[in-house]
Amino acid sequence: MNAIRLLGVTVMVALCGLPRAVLGLPVPDTLPIPHGGDLMIQPVHHASLMLRWNGKRVLVDPAPLGSDTNAAIGEFKVLPTPDVVLITHIHGDHFNAPVLQAVAGPNTTIIAPQNVYDAMPADLKAMTHVLANGEKTTVDEIPIDAVPMYNTTPERLHFHPKGVGNGYILTIGGKRVYVAGDTEESPPLAHLPHIYVAFIPINLPYTQTVEAAAKWVRDLHPQYVYPYHYRSMDGTFANLQQFKKLVGHASHVELGAWYPSAQNAG
């Protein structure tokens, strides 16, 4: 993927007119898509990323990495205005109303679960479409399916209760892109069909261990997988090299730079 990453740098500079050092964002990746051009994957931090394809921009979970909302706004404002924003759930590292107000444009559509909508100010509610698990919609010719997102380990059930948050599957140029949100493997998610690229969380105590995440990927068999959301509550990072080893040949493991100090953690 190194050559593809280099291509991503060239594209990002051409689109933004700024070098990476000024942008302050990780180098994007690109993956081939059969229709409409390549898919550009821009990690931002933690659970946040932007997908760009065929002139369309999808931003996932724009929120601060820590407590500095103003710094997060500056970071996200470097990106182009999103056509679609996906919010997986209400936790502060996934949903932040001031950040969302700063990055959404007049034509942005926000997709969110009900409790996130209920927590929004009126201006954000006006541009938000609520989806529950199992529901679907199409925005800017991109089909979006909301899928379950919840904990299954008994001592973690209270973190992400069943039926509250959403994972999302987007169909982009004929390929299915899965953004898991904060979840563990569960029966509805174990064998989602025909996933091209998956973004899978690994952290404790909120989601799952490296071993559990790798087992899920072996069940899911996406063509590509990006571990993300891999900083735990104690500040440590998941061992991504171990994850890659455990996944084996079940998927191509790609390591995006969601945390500047932890690239290729482990």
C-alpha positions as CSV (number, residue, x, y, z in Angstrom):
1,M,0.0,0.0,0.0
2,N,3.0,2.4,0.1
3,A,2.6,3.4,-3.5
4,I,-1.1,4.0,-2.9
5,R,-0.3,6.2,0.1
6,L,2.1,8.3,-1.9
7,L,-0.6,8.8,-4.5
8,G,-2.9,9.8,-1.6
9,V,-0.4,12.5,-0.6
10,T,-0.3,13.9,-4.1
11,V,-4.1,13.9,-4.4
12,M,-4.5,15.6,-1.0
13,V,-2.0,18.3,-1.8
14,A,-3.7,18.9,-5.1
15,L,-7.1,19.2,-3.5
16,C,-6.2,21.3,-0.5
17,G,-3.2,23.2,-1.9
18,L,-1.2,22.6,1.3
19,P,1.6,20.2,2.3
20,R,1.0,17.6,4.9
21,A,3.0,19.5,7.6
22,V,0.6,22.4,7.3
23,L,-2.5,20.2,7.1
24,G,-1.6,18.5,10.3
25,L,-3.4,15.3,9.3
26,P,-2.1,11.8,8.6
27,V,-1.3,10.7,5.1
28,P,-4.5,9.4,3.5
29,D,-4.8,5.9,1.8
30,T,-6.6,5.1,-1.4
31,L,-8.3,1.8,-2.3
32,P,-9.4,0.8,-5.8
33,I,-13.1,1.0,-6.5
34,P,-14.6,-0.4,-9.7
35,H,-16.9,2.6,-10.4
36,G,-16.4,6.3,-9.9
37,G,-12.7,6.3,-9.0
38,D,-10.7,5.3,-6.0
39,L,-11.8,5.6,-2.4
40,M,-9.7,7.9,-0.3
41,I,-9.5,7.2,3.4
42,Q,-8.4,10.1,5.6
43,P,-7.8,9.2,9.2
44,V,-8.3,12.1,11.5
45,H,-8.0,10.6,15.0
46,H,-9.4,7.9,17.3
47,A,-12.9,7.2,15.8
48,S,-12.9,10.0,13.2
49,L,-12.2,9.6,9.5
50,M,-13.3,11.0,6.1
51,L,-14.1,8.9,3.1
52,R,-13.9,10.6,-0.3
53,W,-15.1,9.1,-3.6
54,N,-16.4,10.4,-6.9
55,G,-16.5,14.0,-5.5
56,K,-18.5,13.0,-2.5
57,R,-17.3,13.4,1.1
58,V,-18.4,11.3,4.1
59,L,-17.2,12.3,7.6
60,V,-17.5,9.8,10.5
61,D,-17.8,10.8,14.2
62,P,-16.2,14.3,14.2
63,A,-15.4,14.9,17.9
64,P,-12.4,15.8,20.0
65,L,-9.7,13.3,20.8
66,G,-9.5,14.8,24.3
67,S,-11.2,17.8,25.9
68,D,-10.1,20.6,23.6
69,T,-13.1,21.3,21.4
70,N,-11.5,24.3,19.7
71,A,-8.5,22.3,18.7
72,A,-10.7,19.7,17.2
73,I,-12.7,22.3,15.3
74,G,-9.4,23.5,13.8
75,E,-8.4,20.0,12.8
76,F,-11.7,19.2,11.1
77,K,-12.0,22.5,9.4
78,V,-8.9,21.6,7.4
79,L,-11.0,19.0,5.7
80,P,-13.5,19.9,2.9
81,T,-17.1,20.4,3.9
82,P,-18.8,17.0,4.2
83,D,-21.8,16.0,2.1
84,V,-22.7,13.4,4.8
85,V,-21.8,13.0,8.4
86,L,-22.3,9.7,10.2
87,I,-22.6,9.7,14.0
88,T,-22.4,6.2,15.5
89,H,-23.4,7.1,19.1
90,I,-23.7,9.7,21.8
91,H,-20.3,9.3,23.6
92,G,-18.2,12.4,23.6
93,D,-15.4,10.9,21.5
94,H,-18.0,10.4,18.7
95,F,-20.5,13.2,19.0
96,N,-19.8,16.8,19.8
97,A,-22.4,19.4,18.9
98,P,-20.0,22.4,18.6
99,V,-17.6,20.5,16.4
100,L,-20.5,19.3,14.2
101,Q,-21.9,22.8,13.9
102,A,-18.5,24.0,12.8
103,V,-17.9,21.4,10.1
104,A,-21.4,20.9,8.7
105,G,-22.3,23.0,5.6
106,P,-25.7,24.2,4.5
107,N,-26.1,21.1,2.3
108,T,-24.7,18.5,4.7
109,T,-26.9,15.6,5.7
110,I,-26.3,14.1,9.2
111,I,-27.2,10.4,9.9
112,A,-27.5,9.6,13.6
113,P,-29.3,7.4,16.1
114,Q,-32.3,8.7,18.0
115,N,-30.6,9.6,21.3
116,V,-28.0,11.6,19.4
117,Y,-30.7,13.5,17.6
118,D,-32.5,14.2,20.9
119,A,-29.3,15.8,22.2
120,M,-28.8,18.1,19.2
121,P,-29.6,21.8,19.1
122,A,-32.3,22.8,16.6
123,D,-30.0,23.8,13.8
124,L,-28.4,20.3,13.7
125,K,-31.7,18.5,14.1
126,A,-32.9,20.3,10.9
127,M,-30.2,18.6,8.9
128,T,-30.3,15.2,10.6
129,H,-32.0,12.0,9.4
130,V,-32.5,9.4,12.2
131,L,-31.7,5.8,11.5
132,A,-32.3,2.8,13.8
133,N,-30.6,-0.6,13.6
134,G,-31.9,-2.3,10.4
135,E,-33.0,0.9,8.7
136,K,-31.5,2.3,5.5
137,T,-31.4,5.4,3.4
138,T,-29.6,6.9,0.4
139,V,-27.8,10.2,0.5
140,D,-26.1,11.7,-2.6
141,E,-26.4,8.3,-4.3
142,I,-24.7,6.5,-1.5
143,P,-26.8,3.7,0.1
144,I,-26.3,3.7,3.9
145,D,-27.5,0.8,6.1
146,A,-27.6,1.1,9.9
147,V,-26.5,-2.1,11.7
148,P,-26.3,-3.0,15.4
149,M,-23.5,-1.7,17.6
150,Y,-23.3,-3.0,21.1
151,N,-21.2,-4.8,23.7
152,T,-21.7,-8.5,24.4
153,T,-19.2,-9.1,27.2
154,P,-21.3,-9.1,30.5
155,E,-19.1,-6.5,32.3
156,R,-19.2,-4.2,29.3
157,L,-22.9,-4.2,28.5
158,H,-23.5,-0.8,30.1
159,F,-21.0,0.9,27.8
160,H,-23.0,0.4,24.6
161,P,-26.4,-1.1,25.1
162,K,-28.1,-3.1,22.4
163,G,-30.3,-1.0,20.0
164,V,-28.9,2.4,20.9
165,G,-25.9,3.1,18.6
166,N,-25.4,2.4,15.0
167,G,-22.6,0.9,12.9
168,Y,-22.9,1.8,9.2
169,I,-22.5,0.0,5.9
170,L,-22.0,2.3,2.9
171,T,-22.2,1.0,-0.7
172,I,-19.6,3.1,-2.6
173,G,-19.1,2.4,-6.3
174,G,-20.4,-1.2,-5.8
175,K,-18.2,-1.9,-2.7
176,R,-19.5,-2.2,0.8
177,V,-17.6,-0.1,3.4
178,Y,-18.3,-1.0,7.1
179,V,-17.7,1.5,9.9
180,A,-18.3,-0.5,13.1
181,G,-18.4,2.2,15.8
182,D,-17.9,1.0,19.4
183,T,-18.9,-2.6,19.3
184,E,-17.9,-6.2,19.8
185,E,-18.6,-9.1,17.5
186,S,-22.2,-10.2,17.8
187,P,-24.4,-12.6,15.8
188,P,-25.8,-9.9,13.4
189,L,-22.3,-8.7,12.7
190,A,-20.2,-11.8,12.6
191,H,-20.7,-12.6,8.9
192,L,-21.9,-9.4,7.3
193,P,-21.7,-10.3,3.6
194,H,-19.3,-8.9,1.0
195,I,-17.5,-6.3,3.1
196,Y,-14.7,-4.7,1.1
197,V,-13.2,-2.6,3.8
198,A,-14.0,-2.6,7.5
199,F,-13.1,-0.2,10.3
200,I,-12.9,-2.3,13.6
201,P,-12.4,-0.9,17.1
202,I,-9.9,-2.4,19.6
203,N,-9.8,-0.9,23.1
204,L,-10.6,-1.7,26.7
205,P,-12.8,-1.5,28.5
206,Y,-15.2,-0.1,26.0
207,T,-15.0,-2.4,23.0
208,Q,-12.8,-5.6,22.7
209,T,-9.4,-7.2,23.0
210,V,-6.9,-7.7,20.2
211,E,-7.7,-11.4,20.2
212,A,-11.5,-10.8,20.0
213,A,-11.1,-8.2,17.2
214,A,-8.9,-10.6,15.2
215,K,-11.3,-13.4,15.6
216,W,-14.1,-11.2,14.3
217,V,-12.1,-10.3,11.3
218,R,-11.4,-14.0,10.6
219,D,-15.2,-14.5,10.7
220,L,-16.1,-11.4,8.7
221,H,-13.4,-11.8,5.9
222,P,-13.3,-8.2,4.7
223,Q,-10.9,-7.7,1.8
224,Y,-9.3,-4.9,3.8
225,V,-9.5,-4.0,7.5
226,Y,-8.4,-0.9,9.4
227,P,-8.1,-1.2,13.2
228,Y,-9.1,2.1,14.7
229,H,-10.3,3.5,18.0
230,Y,-7.4,1.5,19.5
231,R,-6.4,3.7,22.5
232,S,-7.7,2.3,25.8
233,M,-8.9,4.2,28.8
234,D,-5.5,3.9,30.5
235,G,-3.8,5.6,27.6
236,T,-2.2,2.5,26.2
237,F,-2.6,1.4,22.6
238,A,-3.6,-1.9,21.2
239,N,-0.9,-4.1,19.9
240,L,-1.6,-3.8,16.2
241,Q,1.3,-6.1,15.1
242,Q,-0.3,-8.8,17.2
243,F,-3.7,-8.1,15.6
244,K,-2.1,-8.3,12.2
245,K,-0.5,-11.6,13.0
246,L,-3.7,-13.1,14.4
247,V,-5.8,-12.0,11.4
248,G,-3.4,-13.8,9.2
249,H,-4.6,-14.3,5.6
250,A,-8.2,-13.5,6.4
251,S,-7.9,-9.9,5.4
252,H,-5.3,-7.3,4.3
253,V,-4.6,-5.3,7.5
254,E,-4.0,-1.6,6.9
255,L,-2.6,0.6,9.7
256,G,-3.8,4.1,9.5
257,A,-2.3,6.8,11.7
258,W,-5.2,7.6,14.1
259,Y,-2.7,8.6,16.9
260,P,0.5,10.4,16.0
261,S,2.6,8.7,18.7
262,A,1.3,5.2,18.1
263,Q,1.5,4.4,14.4
264,N,2.0,0.6,14.0
265,A,1.5,0.3,17.7
266,G,3.0,-2.8,19.3
